[in-house]
Amino acid sequence: MVKIEILGMGCPKCKKLYENAQAAVKELNVQVEVVKVEDIQKIMDYGLMITPAIAIDGEVKAAGRIPAPDEIKKWVSAK
């Protein structure tokens, strides 16, 4: 199963990215786990200095911006 991690401390941008990821998964109608990662140590383990960020199966796809659902769908579909 594909795992999407939303990396951030719960700011409004992080919440929007989580919503976009949920919308992308719903539109694709596939089995995907979407989780929020708010633990600063786990975020730093990815080498990130800016949030929000999105990782798919452990690979950071974007940081410091909010990708649209269509962009997230492309990443998930490529898995």
PAZAPA-4460 file (N, C-alpha, C; in steps of 0.05 Angstrom, whole numbers, plus 32768, in hexadecimal, padded with zeros to 4 digits):
% residues 79
    n_x    n_y    n_z   ca_x   ca_y   ca_z    c_x    c_y    c_z   seq   type   mol
   8011   7FE8   8000   8000   8000   8000   8012   8019   8000     1      M     A
   800A   802C   7FF0   8019   8046   7FEF   8013   8055   8008     2      V     A
   8028   8062   8013   8025   8072   802B   802D   808F   8025     3      K     A
   801A   80A1   802B   801F   80BE   8028   8022   80CA   8043     4      I     A
   8038   80D8   8047   803D   80E5   8061   803C   8104   805C     5      E     A
   802C   8111   806D   802B   812E   806C   803C   8137   8084     6      I     A
   8052   8145   807E   8065   814C   8092   8062   816A   8099     7      L     A
   805B   816F   80B2   8057   818A   80BB   804C   818B   80D7     8      G     A
   804D   81A2   80E3   8045   81A5   80FF   8028   81AB   8104     9      M     A
   8018   81A9   80EF   7FFB   81AE   80F2   7FF2   81CA   80EB    10      G     A
   8003   81D9   80DD   7FFC   81F4   80D4   7FE6   81F3   80BF    11      C     A
   7FD9   820A   80B9   7FC4   820A   80A4   7FCE   81FE   8089    12      P     A
   7FE6   8204   8081   7FF1   81F9   8068   7FF3   81DB   8069    13      K     A
   7FFC   81D0   8080   7FFE   81B3   8084   7FE2   81A6   8082    14      C     A
   7FCF   81B3   808E   7FB3   81A9   808D   7FA9   81A9   8070    15      K     A
   7FAF   81BE   8061   7FA6   81BF   8045   7FB3   81A9   8034    16      K     A
   7FCD   81A5   8039   7FDA   818F   802B   7FCE   8174   8031    17      L     A
   7FC7   8170   804A   7FBA   8157   8052   7F9F   8154   8043    18      Y     A
   7F90   816A   8042   7F76   8169   8034   7F7B   8163   8016    19      E     A
   7F8F   816F   800A   7F95   816A   7FEE   7F9C   814D   7FE9    20      N     A
   7FAC   8141   7FFC   7FB4   8125   7FF9   7F9B   8113   7FFB    21      A     A
   7F8A   8119   800E   7F71   810A   8012   7F60   810B   7FF9    22      Q     A
   7F5E   8123   7FED   7F4E   8127   7FD5   7F59   8117   7FBE    23      A     A
   7F74   8117   7FBB   7F81   8108   7FA6   7F7B   80EA   7FA8    24      A     A
   7F7E   80E0   7FC0   7F79   80C3   7FC5   7F5C   80BC   7FBF    25      V     A
   7F4A   80CD   7FC8   7F2E   80C8   7FC3   7F28   80C7   7FA5    26      K     A
   7F33   80D9   7F96   7F2E   80DA   7F79   7F3A   80C2   7F6B    27      E     A
   7F51   80B8   7F75   7F5E   80A1   7F69   7F50   8087   7F70    28      L     A
   7F42   8087   7F87   7F34   806F   7F90   7F47   8057   7F92    29      N     A
   7F5E   805C   7FA1   7F71   8046   7FA5   7F77   8044   7FC3    30      V     A
   7F84   802E   7FCA   7F8B   8029   7FE6   7FA5   8039   7FEC    31      Q     A
   7FA3   804E   7FFA   7FBA   805F   8002   7FB6   8067   801F    32      V     A
   7FCC   8066   802E   7FCC   806F   804A   7FD6   808B   804A    33      E     A
   7FC7   809E   8056   7FCF   80B9   8059   7FD2   80BF   8076    34      V     A
   7FEA   80C7   807F   7FEF   80CD   809B   7FFC   80E8   809E    35      V     A
   7FF6   80F4   80B5   8003   810D   80BD   801B   8106   80CE    36      K     A
   8031   8114   80C9   8049   8111   80D9   804F   812C   80E5    37      V     A
   804A   812F   80FF   804E   8148   810C   8066   8148   8120    38      E     A
   8073   8131   8122   808A   812E   8134   80A2   813C   8126    39      D     A
   80AD   8151   8133   80C2   8161   8127   80DB   814F   8121    40      I     A
   80E1   813C   8132   80F8   812A   812E   80F4   811A   8114    41      Q     A
   80DC   810F   8110   80D7   80FF   80F8   80D9   8111   80DF    42      K     A
   80CF   812A   80E1   80D1   813C   80CB   80EE   8142   80C5    43      I     A
   80FE   8147   80D9   811A   814C   80D6   8129   8134   80CB    44      M     A
   8120   811C   80D1   812C   8104   80C7   812B   8103   80A8    45      D     A
   8118   8111   809C   8116   8113   807F   8129   8128   8074    46      Y     A
   8136   8137   8086   8148   814C   807E   813A   8166   8076    47      G     A
   8121   8168   807F   8111   8180   8078   8116   8197   808B    48      L     A
   8117   81AF   8080   8119   81C7   8090   8100   81D8   808C    49      M     A
   80EF   81D0   807A   80D7   81E0   8074   80BF   81CD   8071    50      I     A
   80A8   81D6   807A   8090   81C7   8077   807B   81DA   806C    51      T     A
   8065   81D0   8061   805E   81B4   8061   806E   81A5   804C    52      P     A
   806D   818B   804F   807A   8179   803C   806A   8160   8038    53      A     A
   806E   8153   8022   805F   813A   801C   8074   8125   8014    54      I     A
   8071   810D   8020   8082   80F7   8018   8070   80E0   8010    55      A     A
   8078   80D2   7FFB   8069   80BB   7FF2   807C   80A3   7FF3    56      I     A
   8075   808F   8003   8085   8078   8007   80A2   8080   800F    57      D     A
   80A4   8094   8021   80BD   809C   802C   80CE   80AF   801B    58      G     A
   80C4   80B7   8004   80D2   80C9   7FF2   80C4   80E4   7FF2    59      E     A
   80D2   80F9   7FFA   80C7   8114   7FFB   80C2   811E   7FDE    60      V     A
   80A9   8125   7FD9   80A2   812F   7FBE   80A0   814D   7FBD    61      K     A
   809A   815A   7FD3   8098   8177   7FD3   809B   8181   7FEF    62      A     A
   80A7   8199   7FF2   80AA   81A6   800C   80A8   81C4   8009    63      A     A
   809A   81D0   801D   8097   81ED   801C   8081   81F7   800A    64      G     A
   8071   81E5   8000   805B   81ED   7FEF   8044   81D9   7FF2    65      R     A
   802D   81E0   7FE6   8016   81CE   7FE8   800F   81C4   7FCC    66      I     A
   8018   81AC   7FC6   8011   81A1   7FAC   7FF3   819D   7FA9    67      P     A
   7FE9   81A1   7F91   7FCD   819D   7F8B   7FC6   817F   7F8A    68      A     A
   7FAD   8179   7F8E   7FA5   815C   7F8D   7FAE   814F   7F73    69      P     A
   7FAC   815D   7F5C   7FB4   8150   7F43   7FD1   8148   7F42    70      D     A
   7FE3   8159   7F4E   7FFF   8152   7F50   8004   813A   7F62    71      E     A
   7FF6   8139   7F78   7FF8   8123   7F8A   7FEE   8109   7F7D    72      I     A
   7FD9   810B   7F6E   7FCE   80F4   7F5F   7FE3   80E8   7F4C    73      K     A
   7FF2   80FA   7F3F   8007   80F0   7F2C   801C   80E0   7F3B    74      K     A
   8024   80EA   7F52   8039   80DC   7F62   802F   80C1   7F6B    75      W     A
   8016   80C0   7F75   800B   80A7   7F7F   8007   8093   7F68    76      V     A
   7FFE   809D   7F51   7FF9   808C   7F3A   8013   8080   7F2F    77      S     A
   802A   808E   7F33   8044   8084   7F2A   804F   806D   7F3B    78      A     A
   8042   8068   7F52   804B   8053   7F65   8042   8038   7F5C    79      K     A
***
